[in-house]
Amino acid sequence: MIALQRAGRLVAASAALFLAACGGSGDSAAGAPSPSPDPTPAAVAFAAVGSSAHTASLAWARPAGAAAWAVERQAGGGAWVEIARVDAREGVFLDAGLAPDTAYAYRLREGAATLAEHATRTGTEVPVSTARGAAAGETATLTIGAAGGRLASADGTITVDVPAGAFAAAGSASAQPVANTAPGGLGAGLTLRLPARPAAPLALTLRYGADDERHADAMRIAAQRPDGSWISLPLAAQDKAARTLAAELPPSFFAPAGASAQAIEIVEFTIVRYLAFHLEPRQALVKVSTSIDLVPHARVRGYDALVGTCVSFPEFEACVMQPVMETREIPFTNAKAGFERRWLVFDDEGGKPGFGSVAPRGAVGATYTAPARVPDPSTVPVSFVSRHLATGRTVFLTSAMAIWDDRWSGEMRAVTPPSYAGTVFTAIARVAWNLDAAASSATRKVYRPEGTLDVIVTDDDCTVTITPMSQPVATDTRLVELAVDESTSPPTYTARLITFWSADISGVCPKGSATVGTLAAGYGWEVQGTVSGDGTRIEGAADSEGTALSWSFQR
C-alpha cells in the first residue's frame, strides 16, 4: 500500500488505484512495475512509475499556491541527486535517460523538508522514435511577449495557447503544419518553435473530424522531443460534442534531464493526435463464414490502461506523462468488478443478423465471425464497450471488418474505333468470377466467370437495334480464366475472357431502314496486372489495335 496524506488526513490507495487516476476504465497493464511502499506517511500525494526501459513518470497532487520543489532521484540505494527544480503546480515530471530494469527512488523536497517519497522500477520496452514530419504547409510567425498569445495551424485543428507570464521578454515564435509521423498518428501535426523555455504550462487543443469519431475514446495527444521520441500527454479534457481533446504541456517537458529548470534559447517540438489504444487488428479483410480474433492493444504502459480523462479522488488528482511505445496486447478483461463490458456488431450486443456475430474469447479479447454472405454495407464495425458503473464513463474501441467472398465481381469493356461509316461497337462483359477449387492450389487461385456479354452499337447517322442485346458469356475453361498468383506480394493476376456473340441487327437511317440479319462475332480480353495493395481490387486499361480495353473487379 502507498500511504498518502494531505490536509491533515491519511489517504490509503494501492498503486493501481493511484494510477487509475489517469484512466479509470481499464485494467492494469501487463508487465507494470510494482512500486515498493513508502517508508513514512507523506505530506503530498505522490507516486512514480517506470513507464519504459529508460523513463520514470512522476505525478503529485498540485498545491493551491506556487511553490518551488526539488525532484530528487536515488539509484541503487546510493546518494540522492537533484534532477530538476519545478513549479509544484505542474503536477507531473518525466525522468529520462535511465537504465532498463533498474530500481529507482524519487522524492519531492521543499527547502530542507521531504514532502513525499516513492520507489519504482524501469521496464524493458524502448520508446518509439521516428523522423520529424515533412512540412505540409506555410510557416506562421508570431511575436509572443509577457501577455502570452496563441499559435495555431491554418485550419484551426491544433491550437497552442501561451499563458501570460510564460515568457519574461518578447520573442518570435512559429508554427508549421507537418506530416504526422507518430505511431498510430491521426491527421496532420504542428511543429512549434518558441523563443525560450516557457515558465508556465502551454494549453493544447486538438480538433478531430467526424471520420475519427469512432476513435474518440482511444485518441491522445503526443509531443515529439528533439531525439524523435514521443511523449503521451494526459488529457485535461475531452469534448465529444465539439470533437476536441485538451492537454497541458508543462515546462518540465522542455527541461534537460539532470538539470535545473534553466532557460533554453530555442525550443522546438511537434504536437499530434495519435491512437493510444485500439483493437488489433484495427481493420481487416474477413472472408464470409470465417472468424478473426480481436484483442485490445496499447502504446503506453506502466499503469491502468488509459481510457478517459483524469479523474479526481479526495484531495488528490494526478496523471502522468509517458513515452509512446510499440503496440502490445493489454489485459483489458471481459469481466471486471464495477464495470459493464460488452462486444457489439454495429450497436447490437453479440451480433446483428446478416452482419456477423462476436463473442468474448476467454478473459481477454473476442472472436468475430463473418456472415455467410457479403452484407450491405460490406464493412462492419465491431466494438468493445466498457462502462464504469459508478461514474457512467463509457469507452468504445472499434475495428472495421471488411467482409468479402472468394469471388471477384465487375466488368470488362471493349470499345472499337469508329468505322469509315462512323459505327462504334461497345462490348461489356458483366461477370462474377467464382473460385474453381479443383484447378486452384495453395498459392494460385483460379476463377471461372458467370454473367453476360452486352453489345451496344452507335452510329453517326443511324439508330441500331440488336436482338438480343445481352447473352451469357462462354463457359469453356480453355477460353475463360482468372488466375491470381498469391506467391507474390502484392499478388499478380492474368485474366482471359473470350466469348462468342450472335444476334440480329437492324438499323433505322435517314434514307431508310435495313436488317442486316444474324451477325456472329467474338469478343476477347487477355490482360494481366497486379492486385491492389489491400487485396480487394483488380483493375486496368489497355489498347489493342485501336480497341480500348478496360476491366475492373472487386471482392
Residue pairs with C-beta under 8 A, 6 or more apart in sequence:
1 12
1 13
1 14
1 37
2 12
2 13
2 14
2 15
2 18
2 35
2 37
2 38
2 47
2 118
3 10
3 12
3 37
3 38
3 40
3 41
3 42
4 10
4 11
4 12
4 13
4 18
4 41
4 42
4 45
4 46
4 316
5 11
5 41
5 42
5 43
5 45
6 43
6 44
6 45
6 61
6 315
6 316
7 315
9 315
10 41
11 45
11 313
11 314
11 315
11 316
13 313
15 34
15 35
15 47
15 49
15 303
16 28
16 303
16 304
17 313
18 45
18 47
18 318
19 28
19 47
19 49
19 302
19 303
19 304
19 320
20 26
20 303
20 304
20 311
21 59
21 310
21 311
21 312
21 313
21 316
21 317
21 318
21 319
22 59
22 234
22 303
22 304
22 306
22 310
22 318
22 319
22 320
23 303
23 304
23 305
23 306
23 307
23 308
23 311
24 304
24 307
24 308
24 311
24 388
24 391
24 393
25 305
25 307
25 308
25 339
25 386
25 387
25 388
25 393
25 394
25 395
26 304
26 305
26 306
26 307
26 330
26 332
26 386
27 304
27 305
27 330
27 331
27 332
27 333
27 336
28 303
28 304
28 305
28 331
29 298
29 300
29 301
29 302
29 303
29 304
29 305
29 330
29 331
30 301
30 328
30 329
30 330
30 331
31 123
31 124
31 125
31 301
32 49
32 301
32 302
32 303
33 49
33 50
33 120
33 121
33 122
33 123
33 302
34 121
35 47
35 48
35 49
35 118
35 119
35 120
35 121
36 103
36 119
36 120
38 116
38 117
38 118
39 117
40 117
42 115
42 116
42 117
43 113
43 115
43 116
44 60
44 61
44 63
44 108
44 115
44 116
45 60
45 61
45 116
45 315
45 316
45 318
46 58
46 59
46 60
46 61
46 106
46 108
46 115
46 116
46 117
46 118
47 58
47 59
47 60
47 118
47 318
48 56
48 57
48 58
48 59
48 104
48 106
48 118
48 119
48 120
49 56
49 57
49 120
49 302
49 303
49 320
49 322
50 56
50 57
50 98
50 104
50 120
50 121
50 122
50 123
50 302
51 57
51 94
51 123
51 300
51 301
51 302
51 320
51 322
51 323
52 122
52 123
52 125
52 126
52 127
52 301
52 302
52 322
52 323
52 325
53 98
53 100
53 101
53 122
53 123
53 124
53 125
53 126
53 127
54 96
54 97
54 98
54 99
54 100
54 122
54 126
54 127
54 323
55 94
55 95
55 96
55 98
55 122
55 127
55 322
55 323
56 94
56 95
56 98
56 104
56 106
56 120
56 122
57 92
57 93
57 94
57 95
57 302
57 320
57 321
57 322
58 71
58 92
58 93
58 94
58 95
58 106
58 118
58 320
59 91
59 92
59 93
59 318
59 319
59 320
60 88
60 91
60 92
60 108
60 116
60 318
61 91
61 315
61 316
61 317
61 318
62 88
62 89
62 90
62 91
62 317
62 318
63 88
63 89
66 87
66 88
66 89
67 87
67 88
67 89
67 110
68 85
68 86
68 87
68 88
68 110
69 85
69 86
69 87
69 88
69 108
69 109
69 110
69 115
70 82
70 84
70 85
70 108
70 109
70 110
71 82
71 83
71 84
71 85
71 86
71 93
71 95
71 106
71 107
71 108
72 80
72 81
72 82
72 83
72 106
72 107
72 108
72 109
73 80
73 81
73 83
73 95
73 104
73 105
73 106
74 80
74 81
74 104
74 105
74 106
74 107
75 99
75 102
75 103
75 104
76 102
76 103
80 107
81 258
82 260
83 95
83 257
83 258
83 259
84 93
84 95
84 252
84 255
84 258
84 259
84 260
84 261
85 260
85 261
86 93
86 250
86 251
86 252
86 255
86 261
87 199
87 200
87 251
87 261
88 108
88 110
90 201
90 250
90 251
90 252
91 250
91 317
91 318
91 319
92 234
92 250
92 252
92 318
92 319
92 320
92 321
93 250
93 252
93 321
94 231
94 252
94 253
94 320
94 321
94 322
94 323
95 104
95 106
95 257
96 257
97 257
97 258
98 104
98 122
99 122
100 122
100 123
100 124
101 121
101 122
101 123
101 124
102 121
102 122
103 119
103 120
103 121
104 119
104 120
104 121
104 122
105 117
105 118
105 119
105 120
106 117
106 118
106 119
106 120
107 114
107 115
107 116
107 117
107 118
108 114
108 115
108 116
108 117
109 115
123 301
123 302
125 301
125 325
125 326
125 328
126 325
127 229
127 230
127 323
127 324
127 325
128 183
128 229
128 230
128 299
128 323
128 324
128 325
128 326
129 227
129 228
129 229
129 230
130 181
130 182
130 183
130 224
130 228
130 230
131 181
131 228
132 178
132 181
132 191
132 224
132 228
132 270
133 178
133 179
133 180
133 181
133 189
133 191
133 270
134 178
134 179
135 176
135 177
135 178
136 177
136 178
136 179
136 188
137 153
137 154
137 176
137 177
137 188
138 154
138 176
138 177
139 174
139 175
139 176
140 151
140 152
140 154
140 174
140 175
140 176
141 172
141 173
141 174
142 149
142 150
142 151
142 172
142 173
142 174
142 175
143 149
143 170
143 171
143 172
143 173
144 151
144 162
144 166
144 167
144 170
144 171
144 172
144 173
144 194
144 195
145 167
145 169
145 170
145 171
146 164
146 165
146 167
146 168
146 169
146 170
147 164
148 161
148 162
148 163
148 164
148 165
148 166
148 167
149 161
149 162
149 173
150 159
150 160
150 161
150 162
151 159
151 160
151 162
151 173
151 174
151 175
151 190
151 192
152 158
152 159
152 160
152 175
152 190
153 159
153 175
153 177
153 188
153 190
154 177
155 177
156 207
157 187
157 188
157 206
157 207
157 208
158 189
158 190
158 204
158 205
158 206
158 207
158 271
159 204
159 205
159 206
160 175
160 190
160 192
160 202
160 203
160 204
160 249
160 271
161 202
161 203
161 204
161 205
162 173
162 194
162 198
162 202
163 200
163 201
163 202
163 203
165 199
165 200
166 198
166 199
166 200
166 202
167 194
167 195
167 196
167 198
167 199
168 196
168 199
169 195
170 195
171 194
171 195
171 196
172 195
173 192
173 193
173 194
173 195
174 192
174 193
175 190
175 191
175 192
175 193
176 190
176 191
177 188
177 189
177 190
177 191
178 188
178 189
178 190
178 191
178 270
179 188
179 189
180 186
180 187
180 188
180 189
180 272
180 273
180 274
181 189
181 224
182 189
182 222
182 224
182 230
182 272
182 274
182 324
183 230
183 274
183 299
183 324
183 326
183 327
184 274
184 275
184 276
184 278
184 299
184 327
185 272
185 273
185 274
185 275
186 208
186 212
186 215
186 219
186 272
186 273
186 274
186 275
187 208
187 209
187 212
187 272
187 273
188 272
189 224
189 270
189 271
189 272
190 270
190 271
190 272
191 268
191 269
191 270
192 268
192 269
192 270
192 271
193 266
193 267
193 268
194 266
194 267
194 268
195 266
195 267
196 263
196 264
196 265
196 266
196 267
197 251
197 254
197 255
197 261
197 262
197 263
197 264
197 267
198 251
198 254
198 267
199 251
200 251
201 248
201 249
201 250
201 251
202 248
202 249
203 236
203 246
203 248
204 221
204 233
204 246
204 247
204 248
204 249
204 271
205 244
205 245
205 246
206 221
206 244
206 245
206 246
206 271
206 273
207 242
207 243
207 244
208 215
208 216
208 219
208 243
208 244
208 245
208 273
209 243
210 243
212 219
212 243
212 273
213 240
213 243
214 381
214 383
214 396
214 398
215 275
215 278
215 398
216 238
216 240
216 243
216 396
217 277
217 307
217 308
217 394
217 395
217 396
217 397
218 275
218 276
218 277
218 278
218 307
218 397
219 245
219 273
219 274
219 275
219 276
220 232
220 233
220 235
220 245
220 273
220 274
220 275
220 276
220 306
221 232
221 233
221 235
221 245
221 247
221 271
221 272
221 273
221 274
222 230
222 231
222 232
222 233
222 271
222 272
222 273
222 274
222 324
223 230
223 231
223 233
223 249
223 253
223 269
223 270
223 271
224 230
224 231
224 269
224 270
224 272
225 231
225 269
226 268
226 269
229 323
229 324
230 272
230 274
230 323
230 324
231 253
231 321
231 322
231 323
231 324
232 274
232 276
232 299
232 300
232 306
232 321
232 322
232 323
232 324
233 247
233 248
233 249
233 321
234 247
234 306
234 309
234 310
234 319
234 320
234 321
235 245
235 246
235 247
235 308
235 309
235 310
235 319
236 246
236 247
236 248
236 309
236 310
237 244
237 245
237 246
237 309
238 244
238 245
238 246
238 308
238 309
239 246
245 273
249 269
249 271
250 321
251 261
252 261
253 269
253 321
254 264
254 267
254 269
255 261
255 262
256 264
274 299
274 324
275 282
275 299
276 298
276 299
276 300
276 306
276 324
277 296
277 297
277 298
277 299
277 305
277 306
277 307
277 330
277 397
278 296
278 297
278 327
278 397
278 399
279 294
279 295
279 296
279 297
279 382
279 383
279 384
279 397
279 398
279 399
280 294
280 295
280 296
280 297
280 327
280 329
280 399
281 292
281 294
281 399
282 399
282 400
283 399
283 400
283 401
283 402
284 292
284 399
284 400
284 401
284 402
285 402
285 404
285 534
285 535
285 536
286 292
286 356
286 368
286 370
286 401
286 402
286 403
286 404
287 370
287 403
287 404
287 405
287 406
288 370
288 371
288 372
288 373
288 374
288 403
288 404
288 405
289 369
289 370
289 371
289 372
290 369
290 370
291 367
291 368
291 369
291 370
292 367
292 368
292 370
292 401
293 361
293 365
293 366
293 367
293 368
294 358
294 361
294 365
294 366
294 367
294 368
294 382
294 384
294 399
295 329
295 361
295 364
295 365
296 305
296 329
296 330
296 332
296 364
296 365
296 384
296 397
297 327
297 328
297 329
297 330
298 305
298 306
298 327
298 328
298 330
299 324
299 325
299 326
299 327
300 306
300 322
300 323
300 324
300 325
301 322
301 325
301 328
302 320
302 322
303 320
305 330
305 332
307 386
307 395
308 388
308 393
308 395
310 317
310 318
310 319
311 317
311 391
311 393
329 364
331 363
331 364
332 364
332 384
332 386
333 341
333 363
333 364
334 341
334 343
334 360
334 362
334 363
334 364
334 365
334 366
335 341
335 363
338 388
338 389
338 390
339 386
339 387
339 388
339 389
340 385
340 386
340 387
340 389
341 384
341 385
341 386
341 387
342 349
342 384
342 385
343 349
343 350
343 358
343 359
343 360
343 366
343 382
343 383
343 384
343 385
344 350
344 358
344 382
344 383
344 385
345 351
345 352
345 355
345 356
345 357
345 358
345 368
345 380
345 381
345 382
346 352
346 355
346 380
346 381
350 357
350 358
350 359
351 357
351 358
354 371
354 373
354 375
355 371
355 375
355 380
356 368
356 369
356 370
356 371
356 375
356 380
356 382
356 401
356 403
357 368
357 369
358 366
358 367
358 368
358 369
358 382
359 366
359 367
360 366
361 367
366 382
366 384
368 382
368 401
370 380
370 401
370 403
371 403
373 405
374 403
374 404
374 405
375 403
378 402
378 403
378 404
379 400
379 401
379 402
379 403
380 400
380 401
380 402
380 403
381 398
381 399
381 400
381 401
382 398
382 399
382 400
382 401
383 396
383 397
383 398
383 399
384 396
384 397
384 398
385 394
385 395
385 396
386 394
386 395
387 393
387 394
387 395
388 394
402 536
404 536
404 555
405 555
406 435
406 445
406 555
407 432
407 433
407 434
407 435
407 447
407 555
408 432
408 433
408 447
408 482
408 538
408 553
408 554
408 555
409 431
409 432
409 433
409 553
409 554
409 555
410 430
410 431
410 538
410 539
410 551
410 552
410 553
410 554
411 428
411 429
411 430
411 431
411 551
411 552
411 553
412 428
412 429
412 431
412 495
412 497
412 525
412 549
412 550
412 551
413 426
413 427
413 428
413 429
413 548
413 549
413 550
413 551
414 426
414 427
414 523
414 525
414 544
414 547
414 548
414 549
415 424
415 425
415 426
415 427
415 547
415 548
416 424
416 425
416 426
416 546
416 547
417 424
417 546
417 547
418 424
418 460
421 459
421 460
421 461
422 459
422 460
422 461
423 457
423 458
423 459
423 460
423 464
424 457
424 458
424 459
425 455
425 456
425 457
426 455
426 456
426 457
426 458
427 453
427 454
427 455
427 501
427 523
428 453
428 454
428 455
428 456
429 449
429 451
429 452
429 453
429 454
429 473
429 497
429 499
429 523
429 525
430 451
430 452
430 454
431 449
431 450
431 451
431 452
431 473
431 497
432 449
432 450
432 451
433 447
433 448
433 449
433 482
433 553
434 447
434 448
434 449
434 450
435 445
435 446
435 447
436 446
436 447
436 448
436 477
439 446
439 477
440 446
443 485
443 486
443 487
444 483
444 484
444 485
444 486
444 487
445 483
445 484
445 486
446 481
446 482
446 483
447 481
447 482
447 483
447 484
448 475
448 477
448 480
448 481
448 482
449 473
449 480
449 482
449 497
450 472
450 473
451 472
451 473
452 470
452 471
452 472
452 473
453 470
453 471
453 472
453 473
453 499
453 501
453 523
454 469
454 470
455 466
455 469
455 501
455 503
455 521
455 523
456 466
456 469
457 464
457 466
457 505
458 464
459 507
461 509
461 510
462 507
462 508
462 509
462 510
463 507
463 508
463 509
464 505
464 506
464 507
465 505
465 506
465 507
465 508
466 503
466 504
466 505
467 503
467 504
467 505
467 506
468 503
469 503
471 501
471 502
471 503
473 480
473 497
473 499
474 480
474 497
474 498
474 499
474 500
479 496
479 497
479 498
479 499
479 524
480 496
480 497
480 498
480 499
481 494
481 495
481 496
482 493
482 494
482 495
482 496
482 538
482 553
483 493
483 494
483 495
484 491
484 492
484 493
484 531
484 538
485 491
485 492
485 493
490 530
490 531
490 532
490 533
490 535
491 530
491 531
491 535
492 528
492 529
492 530
492 531
493 528
493 529
493 530
493 531
493 538
494 526
494 527
494 528
495 525
495 526
495 527
495 528
495 538
495 551
496 524
496 525
496 526
497 524
497 525
498 522
498 523
498 524
498 525
498 526
499 522
499 523
499 524
500 520
500 521
500 522
500 523
501 520
501 521
501 522
501 523
502 518
502 519
502 520
502 521
503 518
503 519
504 515
504 516
504 517
504 518
504 519
505 515
505 516
505 517
505 519
506 513
506 514
506 515
506 516
507 513
507 514
507 516
525 549
525 551
527 540
527 542
527 549
527 551
529 538
529 539
529 540
531 537
531 538
532 538
532 539
536 554
536 555
537 552
537 553
537 554
538 551
538 552
538 553
538 554
539 551
539 552
539 553
540 550
540 551
541 548
541 549
541 550
541 551
542 549
542 550
543 549
